[in-house]
Amino acid sequence: MSADRPVLLTVSEVSKILRIHRAKVYILIDDGTLTATKVGCDWRVRTESVERLTGSLPSNVFAHNAMGMENEAAAAV
């Protein structure tokens, strides 16, 4: 996986990518449709797991997510 494609996605990112409610993402994690790992109190979903459902995701999906994270980091400073 290239540097611009994260290995793990947040539940919010997955819900935006799949255009489903966050609660449905948790259901997909629970039934094993999505491969996820709990990190602290949060879940992280493997990008390849999402791509098994959708096919290859366009790189602009990840560029938008990276910009959002950069903006959040700048706002925190």
N, C-alpha and C positions, 0 to 999 in steps of 0.2 A: 504494500500500500504506500502511495506517495506521501510526501510531507503535508500536502494540502488536504489529504483525506484522513480524518481522524479514525482511530480504531474504535473508539467508544463514543456514543451519542447520549445525550440526556433524554429523559422521557419527553420533555417539552419539544426538543428538536425532532424526535421521532413522530410525535403527534402532528407537528407542522408538516413534516415530509409526507406522511401518510394521509394528512388531512382528516384525522380522526380525533376524538376527544381523548384527553390524557387517561381517563379511566379505562378506555378500551385498550390503550397501550399496556396498562398493568394487567389486564385480562390476557392479552397476548403473551405477556411474560409468564404469567401464572400457568397457562396451558402449554407452554413450551414452544409456541410458534416463534417467539423472539428469544434469542439467547441473550441473557443479561446477567450482570454481576452487581451485587449490592456493595456500594462504597460508602461506608458510614451509614447515614440515613437515606441516601439517594441510590437510585438504580441507574446503571449505565448499560446501554444496549449496544451490542456489537454491530458495527456498520454492515458487515457482511451478512448478518442476520436479516437486516432490513432489505438489503439488496436481493436476498433470496426471494422475498415477496414481490419486489418491484422491478427487478432487473437492475442493471447498472444505473447508479444515480449520477446525474450530471454534476460536473465539478463546481458549477456556480452555486449549488446547494451548500457546499462546504465553504465557499468563499464568503457567502452571506453570514454563515454561522461564525466564522473566524472574525469577521468585521464586528459582529455583535459582541463577541467576547472581548475584543480590543477596546470597544467603546465602553463596556462595563468596567474594564480595568482602568481606563482613563478617568472615568467618573468617580471611581473609588479613591483616586489619589487626591 
